Amino acid sequence: MTSDAQSISGMSDAAKCALVTGASSGIGKSIVTRLLAEGWAVIGVSRKPSGEQSACYRSLLVDLSDFEALKAALAPIPPLDAIVHAAGFMTTAPLGALQVEDGLAMWAVHVGAAVVMVNALAPRLSDGGRVVLIGSRTAGGAAGRSQYAATKSALIGLSRSWAAELVSRRITVNIVAPGATETPMLLDPNRAGTPPKKPPMGRFVQPEEVAGAVSFLLGPDAGAITGQQIVICGGASL
């Protein structure tokens, strides 16, 4: 576990501060870029450096599946206005070829890490703060992706339960659930058995579009939206 030289705790002076996981690649990186452009201070959590050079960015390097290391890494985090859990990966296989270890690994990153983070940081969220989890259109089930779908489905139960618990503090909890998004995960060899299909719109979802939906949910116009899932699928759900 490492962080950059400037103290993360010093970010509490910023007007708005968000913690974003998966900050070094794909959707998470796009969310970081979007929030920094909108004036947020961002604490980016990832296993590898993101390369982000903004003065309003701090890097927290930690393996999200190592829960004890994650708990320790969260200890110096200052009061926050938002938590965005975007880290994730996909391993696919059909029935008869499922490996329990693959499912547990995805569960640790998608679900376990979310539980550890929100459990630790909810008391430090400002009243009126926001939590956004990156889910998936496949949460409703998809052939060959049962273990991945199970983890994303679990996020729906978590988010609605947390929304109910935090609503009295005006803290919202929502999911942004994209379909096939043009990120490095799209070409991950671990999902070779279920290659991505372009949605009816004729192109893949762009990570910047997912970041835009997250930005909306963190903004002033989404203050009354909580416990919901926004699907971005280019027509694949039609």
N, C-alpha and C positions, 0 to 999 in steps of 0.2 A: 504494500500500500504506500503510495507516494502522492504528494501534491506539489504544485509549483511553489517557487520560493516565496512569493507574496502570500501573506496569511489569508486563508479563507475567511477567518473570523472577521477580518477587516471589511468584508463586503457588506456587512450589516448597515453601513452608511449609505448604500445605494437606495434610490427611490423604490425600485422593484427588484426583487431577487428571485430567480428560479433555479431549481436543481433539475438537470436533464440527464438521463442515463442514455447510454448508447451514443455518446457525443462525438465519437471519432469517425463515424461512418453512416451512410444511408440516411434514413429518416431522422435519426437523432441529430446528426450533424446539420441537416437542413433546418431543424427546429432551433438549434443553437444560433445559426446564422440569422434566421428570421427574428428571434427575440433580441439579439444584440442590435440589429438594425432598428428595432422599435424602442430602444432605450433601456432594455432590461440589463441587469447584471446577471451573469449566468455561471453556475457551478456545473461543469461538465464532468459526468462520471463515465469512465470507460476503462478498458484494460490497456489500451494503447493511447499514446498522445494524439490529440486531435490536430495539432498544428495551428490551432487558433491563437492569434497574437493580440487580440483586443485587450485593452487595459481593463475592460469590464468583465473579463473572463478568467476563471480559475479552473484548473484541471485537478480532478481527483481520480487517481489511478488505482483501481481496485477490481478484483474479480467478484462480480455480483453473486456468484454461486458459493462463495466462501462467506457464509453468514456472519461468522465471528469477526472476520476482517472488515466486513461491511459495517457492522455495528460500531466498530472502533473508528472507522473512517467517518461515520456520521456524527461522532461526538462533538467535533468543533464547529459543525455547521451552524451558522447564525440563524436568526429568525428569517423565515422565508415567506414569499407570497405565492409560490407555485411549486408543485412537484410534477414532473413529466417523466413517465417511465416508458422509454422508447426502445431500450435494449432488447434484442431477441435474436433467435436463429431458428432454422427449421431443419428437422431431419424427417424424412418420409419413408414409409414402407407399408405394404399391404398386410392384411391378416395372414399369418403363417410365417411372416418374416419380421415381425415386430421384435425389437430389443427393448427390454424393460429399462435398461440403462439410458437409452436415448430419450425415452419419455421422462425419466427422472431428471435428466440434465436440462431439458427444456422447462420442466416444471420449476426447477430451482431458479432459473433466470427470469422466466415470465411471471411466475406466481410467488415463489418464496421470497425473491428479492423485493417484490412489491410490498409484501407483508412486512418484511423487516424495515423497509424505508418508511412507509406510511405510519407504521406503528411507532417508530422512533421520532418522526418529524411532525406528525399531526399536532402535538402540543406546541410546536414552534411555528406553525402556520399562522399567519395573521388572520384575524376575523375577516371574512370576505375573501379568503384565499382560494386557490384552485388546485385540484388534482386532476391530471389527465393521464390515462393509461392507453397505450397503443395496443389495440386488439387486432382482430382480423375478421374479414368477411367469412372466413372458414369456420368461425366459432360455432356456427350452426351445423357443422359436419361436412366432411369432404372425403371422398374415397381416396385411400392411400395416405391420408394425413390425419389419422384419428388421434394420435398422441399430441400433435401440434394443436389440433382443433380443441382437444380437451383442455389444454392449458389456457387457450384464449377464451374458451367458454367460462372457465373458472373466474376470469377477470370480470365477467359480467356480474356474477354473484358478489364478488368482493366490492365492486364499485357501487352497486345499489345498496349494499349493507352499509358501507362507509358513508355514502350520501345521506342515508337516514340518520346515522350517528352524528354527522357534522353539520346538518342543516340548521340547527339552532345557532350556530356560529356563522351562518351564511357562507360556509365553505362548500363549494360545489365539487362533485366527483363525477367525471364522465369518461367515456371511451371514444376514441377515434379508431375506426375499424376499416383499414384500407384493404382493397383487393390487391392483385398483383401489381407491385410497385417497382419502378425501375431503379433498383439498388443492387449492390453487390450480392445480396442474398438471393436475388433472382437467378443467379448463375452458380449458386453453391452446389458442389457435387453431391452433398448429402441429400439433395432433393431431386437427384437425377431421375428417379423412378416416377416422379410426377412433375414433368416440366411445365412451366407456366404457360397459360393460354391468354392471348390478348382478348380483352373484353369486347363486347359489341361495338364500343366506341372506336375501335380500331387502333388503340394505343394503350400502353401501360399507364397506370397512375404515376404521376411524378412526385418525388419526395417533397418538393416545394409546395405541392397542393395539400399534402398531409400537414405540413408545417403551417399552412394558412388556416386550416381548420383548427389546429391546436391554438394558434394565435387568437382566433375568434373566441374560443372557449375560455381563454385567459383574459379576454378583454371585457370592457364595461357592458357590452350589449348581451353578454351571456350570463349575467349574474343570477338569472332565475332558471337557468337550465342545469338540472342536476339529476344524476342517476340514469343518464341516457347514453345511447350508443349511436354515433354518427357513422354511417357506412359510406365509404368512397370507393366505388367499384367500376366506374365507367360503363354501367349498364349490365354488369354480369349478374346482378341480383334480379333483373327484370324477368 
